[in-house]
Amino acid sequence: MLAGAWVRERTSAARSSSSLSFALGGGRSTNMISFIIPAHDEERLTGRTLSALHTAASALDEPYEVIVVDDASTDATAAVAARHGARLVTVHHRQIASARNAGARHAHGDLLVFVDADTDVSEAVLGAAVRAIRSGAVGGGARARFDGRVPLYGRALMWSWLWLQWFGRLASGCFIYCTRQAFETVGGFDQTLYAAEDVVLSRRLQRLGTFVIVREMVVTSGRTVRSHAGAEALRLLAGVMLRGPRYFRTRRGPWYEPRRDDPGGTV
């Protein structure tokens, strides 16, 4: 595993481009898993996420690297990443699609696994993803459940998404995997989007080949639904319905607001 190296990427005016070139910044390993974790002010949860990834990959005895993309954090996210043996890529995009693409540019593996900084990935989930790729899939995702208790509207949103995800074969951004070749072919994550870039990438990968949503589940933080009222969620949904895809081309929604305290999290 490559650990502790610091890489700095300059912000480019081309960040809004939806078609990118992903030239490798070093040696390439066809057998390596590259975990890419975008993070903005995630000092509280990043350590748990990284520990889970180390445990899962080590249990499978797979070569791997862990890359944390620190996107304009003002807290100790970078220090937490370094303590947990991650390579650090520093950017100032404040956009999750751009952060994920930056991590992919610095990755050395041919299997890219994108994980949110608040998500725990088990050996079972990772093993299922690796088996899918080795069976010929171009990529896929996993179902997710919230940690801790969440309000009723949060449970309704989660079950609705799980249904859409399963039948639409859509990956959630908290865990999405693909081959490097497929990722490069579709141009990576669409940087004209500030949200829903995971859905768009899913659709593009589906056109290339088999896209597998594994049955095993990751555990992701329910802090957003715990710290927002149902009425706020309805306003967000109304904005999406009224503006359509244009809504996601602006820096809106809870993903880009100042983070609120989690009233009932497990961390």
N, C-alpha and C positions, 0 to 999 in steps of 0.2 A: 504494500500500500504506500502511496506517496503521501507524506504528511508534513505539515508545518510550513510549506513554502507559501510565499505571498506573491500574488499576481495582481497587478493593477491594470484595469482597462479604462481607456479614455472614452468619455461620452461622445457620441458622434451625431452629427445632424442627420445621418442616415438611419437613426433608430426607428423612425416611423415606417421604414420600408417593410413590406410583408414578405419579401423574397430575399434571403440572405445567403452568403457564402460561409461555410463552416470549415475553414482551413484549420488543421490541427496545429497546436502550438507545441509540438514535441513528438516523442515516440508514440507508436500506436500498438495496442495489444488486442488481438482478435478474441482473446479469452477473458478480458477484463470487464467487470461491471463498473460503470461510472454512475455514482449517485450524485445528483445535482439538487441542491436545496437552496431555493431563493429565500432571502430573509431580510425583513425590515423591522428593526427594534424587536427582536425575538430572543432576547437573552434568557427569558424565563423558561422557554420550552425547547429551544434548540438542543440543549444538552441531552434531554431525554430522547429526542428524535435521533440524534447521532449515536447514542448508546444502543438504541434498538437496532439501528442499521448495522453497527459493528457486530452485534450479537447474531443477527440473522445471517449475514454474509459469512461470518466465521463458522457458524454451524453447518453451512452448506459447503464449506471448504472451497469457496470460489475466490479467485483473485479480484480485488476491487480497490477503488479509490473513492474518497468522499470529498466533494467540492461544495463549499458554502459560498453562495453569491450574496455578499453583504451589500444591499441596495440602500445607500444613504442612511444607514442606521445612526442613531444618536446615543445608543446605549452600549452595553458590553457584548453585543452579539459577536463581534470579531474575536474577542478574547475567549469567549465560550467555545467558539469553533476551533480555535487553535488548541485549547486544552483538550479537546476531544479528537485531536489528530486529523483535522480536516484541512485541505488546501483552501485558501481563501482567495476569492476573486472579488475585488472591490469596484462597484459601479455607482453611478449617481443618476439612474434613470427614473426611479420611483414608478416603475412599471413592471409587473410580474412577467410579462411575455419577454421583454428585453432582458430581464435578469436571468431567466431560464436559458435564453439563447446564448448569453454571455458564458454561462457555465458550460454549455455544450461545446462552445468554441475551444475551451481549455481542457476538455475531457480527453482521455487517452483510450477509453474502452470502446468496444463496438456494440455494447448493450447499454443504452442510456436509460436511467431510471430517475424520473423527476419526482421528488417528494417534498411536500410542504413542511415548513419548519415546526409545525405543531402536530405532526402525524407520526404515529408509531406503526412500524412495519414489522411483521413477525416473520420468522423463518418459513412458515407455511405459505404466506403470501408471496414472498420472494421466490421460494422454490417453484410455486405454480407459474410465476411469470417466466422464470428461466426455462422451465419445461415447455411452455408455450412457444417461446422463441426458438428453441432447439427442435421443435416439431414443425417449424416453418412459418410461424406467425410473424407479421411485420411489427406488431405492437399490441398494446391493449391497456387495461387498467384493472382496478379492483373496486369492489363495493366498499362502502365505509359506514361506520357508525360513530356517533358522538360519544365522547367520554362524559362521565358524570350525568347528572340530571339536566334535562332541557325542558323548556316550556312546551305546552301542547302544540303550539303553532310550529315549533322547531321539529317536533316529531312528525307532524304532518308533512312538512317540507321535505324531511329526510326520506320518508317512505314514498312520497311522490317522485323524488329524484331517483330513488333506487329502482322504481318501476320503469321510469323513462330510460334510465341507464341500461338496464338489462335488455329491454326490448329494442332500444335504439343503438345498442352496443357503443355507448359513449363513456369515455373515461373522465373521472374527476381529476382536477388539477392536483389534489392531495396525493395521488399516486397514478402516474402514467409512465409506461415503459415502451420502448421501441428500439429497433436496430438503428445504428448510426446511418446506414445507407438509406433507410426509409426516411429518417428525419431530414437528411440533407436533400433528398429528392423532393420533398414537399415544401422545402424552404423554412423548416422550423416553425416556431410559434409566430403567429401573425402579430407583428408589432404595431399595427394600426388599432389594436384592441387593448383595452385596459381590463377587461374581464371577458369570460366565455371563450378565451383563446384555447382552452382545453377541449371544448366541444368542436371548435373549428379544426383543430389538429386531428381529433378523432375521425372526423368526416374525411379529411384528406388522406389519412392513413388507410381508412377502409377502402378507398379506391385503388390502393396499391396491392392489397392482399388481405389475408386473414387477420382479423383484429379480435383479440380474446379478452373478455372481461372475466377474470378468474372469480371463482365462487368464494374464496377466502376473503376475509374483510380486514381492512386496516382500521385503526382507531384514530380519529381526528378530533381536535378540540371543538367543543360546542360553545366556546366563549362568545362567538358573534351572536348566536341566537339567545344566549343567556343574558347578554348585556344590551340587547335591543328589544323593544316592545313589538308586539304583533302589528301594531298600527304602522310602525316604521317599515316593517317588511312589506306591508300592503302598498305603501307609497312607492317602494322600490319596484314592486311588480307592476304597479300602474305606470311608472315611468318606462319600463321595458315594453309594455303593451302599447303605449302611446307613441313611443319613438322608434320601436323596433330595434334592429341591429345598431342604429346610430347611437343608442344609449350607451353601448359598450365602447364607443370610440371617444368617450370623454372620461376624465378621472372622477368618477362618481361612485357612490355606494360605500358600504362599511369598510371595504378593503382599503380605502384611501382616506378615511377619517382618522383623527387622533384616536388611539386605542383606548377603550374604556376598561375599567376594572372588571374582572370576571367575578360575578357574585357567587358562583358555585362550582368553580373548576376543581380539578383534582390535583393541580400543581399550584 
